[in-house]
Amino acid sequence: MADVSLKSIVGNGYTEFWQSQARYRVVKGGRGSKKSCTAALWFIYNLMKYPLANTLVVRRYFNGHKDSTYAQLKWATHRLGVSNLWQCSKSPLEMTFKPTGQKIIFRGMDDPQSITSIAVEKGVLCWVWVEEAFQIESEDAFNKLDMSIRGEMPKGYFKQITLTFNPWSAKHWLKNRFFDVDNANIFARTTNYKCNEWLDDMDIAIFNEMHEKDPTRYAVEGLGAWGISQGLIYKNFAKDEKRYLIAKDKLPKLEYITIGIDFGGNKSNHAFVASGTDKNFETLYALKSWSLPAKDTNVEYIKAKYTEFAEAVTKEFGEVDYSWADSAEQAIINSMRTTTGVYIRNSVKNKILQRIRCANILMAYDRFKIVNHSNADLINGLQNAIWDPKKDIDTRLDDGTSDIDVLDAWEYSWEFFIKQLLRG
């Protein structure tokens, strides 16, 4: 494909991105900034250019690929006029370049073993695309992914990990790792909607209105600036989460171990959180959390995951005394009671503000601790939860920028003991 033709397909604003062969190619940007579209075009184009290259595409959760990266890469084959050369499969989820057998493989960080054990039949696995990288809460998890791209490359080939994301919070490890350093192995850029020549007048009008009515939101969603710690709900935790971390071997004897369960819908997550309390309810401990998009799951899946989670909690921390689940889902709860043999109670459903007030009091008096190796989902939720700026009364913002479901599950796990915790 001629360069002039390629230019007309890809558009402006990403020349350096397209040409970079740095080990880490990192792009944060606002909505409509073409970062994912451009990445998808790059991978399709360059896989056809380098006949021994293969690509691994990663998201925090595997089941988020089908409607995002997989669809985006299929779109790129059509945009480049080469869709007839690609075989796209949903089971297993992969794309194959027919002339050579090169692969695009899709994986989720929720199954680490599937990433560390990857091998390709033809050529080398040299490129990784991490989409929505902000959802990768743990830098250690990223380091393990980084190590999956190893070994000698054929002459003229290069190893590269591409990360694309919306920069919701300046406290995320991505900022320190890639944007606050000067390193020849890192290509890091910020982009925004202004380089997207294919937005129409209505699209631009939305950004202009956002600029006028909500400048803070516009700075992040429009211009790609790092999120500001404005309207944080758990200010003490967000300011210094290390103050609340505790190693598992430093836990005291726990009086109660409990699990909270929140059921998600098509646009939210299923979440489980295990908590513990010591004698006299002096301190609340977050022991273990788990969260996964609910789309395309069923009741049998939820039951299997709950059983797996409860067994892991029992093995790591001790026998589970109680489980509380979102009381709005009686059919699911009754099915879980019948088949798991566990009496799962209905959540108390105290008012959200009452639960938030209790949590903030415990944090203010250093009476909350969180096991640092088992709670990436919960830590992320606590760091980024904010008040909804559009509501006249205090309401927790639920727009996808933080995991509200894991916070609900966490609160369900201990809200039965609110009176005792506030007296402790």
Summary of the structure (lengths in Angstrom):
residues: 424
radius of gyration: 23.0
end to end distance: 70.0
largest distance: 72.9
contacts: 1343
relative contact order: 0.12
helix: 42%
strand: 22%
